Amino acid sequence: MSSSTSLTSGVAGRYATALFEIARDDAVLEKVEADVLALDAAVADSADLRQLLNSPIYSRDEQGRAIGALAEKMGLGREVASTLGLMAQNRRLFVLPGMIAQLKALIADHRGEVTAEVTAARPLSDAQTSALVETLRKQIGKDVALDVTIDESLIGGLVVKLGSRMLDTSIRSRLASLQNVMKEVG
């Protein structure tokens, strides 16, 4: 069993591992990664696509035709398109977001990278992004890729998740901490 298999589990993990190994063996890992990133963006941007993935009212054939048309329109490679077709045939499209996340983790691990999930109150500047990547790289000794999301409710600061570790420097958490301290006092 390969070391990549230990990173994944469940249905999404099995699809991610299979796609990763096919892409690696066929030397098309970069194309598959680009396809998966485009597919991830499409899922995030389209409520209709998310409904297609998650709704049980669509038949296998309807899901298969729709996902096939999507793959063709997006220009997805054979490996990703075939995987999507198989997932539709097996009525497993609902695991696509998990499969994408696990595939990105496998690719990052293959490159010796670690992905840090960063939630920020505002978009990070290039200088802030570079400084954060460099700081994290020094701490863990590996290259770091950032997956940045914006959450204005943080008010300010960052929440950084790296593996099982989490660092929360947001103003929202500091205010919550202050509120708890004030409850204890009086």
N, C-alpha and C positions, 0 to 999 in steps of 0.2 A: 504494500500500500504506500502510495506516495505521501510526502509530507504535506502536500496541498490538500489532501483529503481530510487531514486532521483539522483543518481550519473551517470546514463546512459540515453541516449536518442538516437533516431533514430533506424534504423534497426540493426546496430551492437550492440547497447545497449540492444535491446530486446533479441537478441541471447545470449549475455553475461549474462544478468540477469537470463534468463531461465536456462542456463548451470550452473551458480553459485548456484542457488536455488536447482537444482537437486543434484548437488555435495554435497552441505551442508546437505540437507535432507537425502541423502544416506550415509553420513559420508565418502565420498571419495574425499574430497576437496584436499588433498595432492597429490593424484594420478592424478586428473584432472589438478592441477597446474603443475605437472611435465610433463604431456602430452602436455599442452599448451606451456610450455617453449620450449620443443623439437620441437613442430610444428612451433613456432616463429623462432627458429634457422633455421629450414628447409626452411621456406619462405625467410629468409634473405640470405641463402646460394645458393638457386636454382633459376636461371632466368627462367628455364622451368616451375617450380611450380608457380612462379609469373605470367607467361604468361597464364597458365591454369586458374588461379584465375581471371584474368582480361580480357581475350580475349572473345569476344562474338561469335567467330567462332566455339567454341566447343558446342555441343548439351548438353542438360541436362544429357542424358544417358552417353555420353563420360566423362563429368565432374564427374558424379556419380561413374562410374567405376574407373576412375583414382584416385579419392579421397578415394574411398573404398580400392583400392590396396595400396595406400600410408598409410592409417590408419592401415591396416593389417601388412604391412612391418615394420612400426614404432612401432607396438605393442601398439597402442593407446587403451585406455579403452573404454568400451561400451558407456559411456556418451559422450565423445568427438567424437568418430566415428559416433554415431547417429546424433549428432549435425551437423557434417560435411556433412553427407548424406542428411539431411534435407536442409541444405544451398545449396547443389548442386541441389537438386530436385526443390527448389524454385528459382534457378539461382541467388543466393545471395553470392556466394563464394568471390566475389570482396570485400565484407565487412570484410573478415576474419582478416586482420591486425588490423582493428579498433576494432573488437570483442575481439581479443586477448588482446589488450591494455586495453580495458574497463574491461575485466575479471580479468586481473592482478590488476587493481585498486580496484575492488570489493573485491578480496581476501585480498589485503593489508589492506583495510578499515576494513574488518571483523576481522583481526588480530590486529587492532589498529596501523597499520603502515602507513607511508606516503612514497611515492616513489618520490625521487628527480632525475630529469633528469640532468645528469652531462656530459658536453662535455669538454674533456681535450685535450691538444696538444699532450700529450704522455700518455701511460698507467700509471695508478697510482700504486704506491707500496702498499703493505699491510699496512704499517704504515700511509701513506697518506690517504688511504681509511678509516682506523679506525679513524683517527683524524677528517676527514670530517664528517663521520657518527656521531661521538660524538658531534661535534660542532653544527651540524644541529639538533640533538636530544635535546640538551640543549636549542636551540632557539625556537623550536616549542613544546617541551614537549611530543613528541611521538617518537616511534621507527621509524627509517628511513632506507629505502632500497634504494640503489643506482642503477640507470640504466645508466651505463657509456658508452659513445661512444667516439671515438677518431677522432679528426679533426686537422690535422697538420697545417692547415691554421691559427689556433689561435696563432701560434708561441710559446706561453707560456701561463700559467695561466689556468683558468677554467671559464666555463659558467654553473651556477647552476640554474635550474628551479624547483621551488617547489610550486606547485599549480599555483596561479596567480603571484607569485613573481619570479623575476629573478635577479641574481647577476652575472655581467660580469666583471671578473678580467683579461680578456685575454689581451695579448700584442697587438693583432690586434685592439681591441676596444680602447685601450689607444693611439695607433698610429693614428687611425681615429679621435679621440678627439683632439689630438695635431694638426693634419692637419686642422681641422675646426678652431681651435684657430688661427693658422697661417694665414688662409684665412681672418679672421676678422681683423687681424693686418695690413695686407698690401696687 
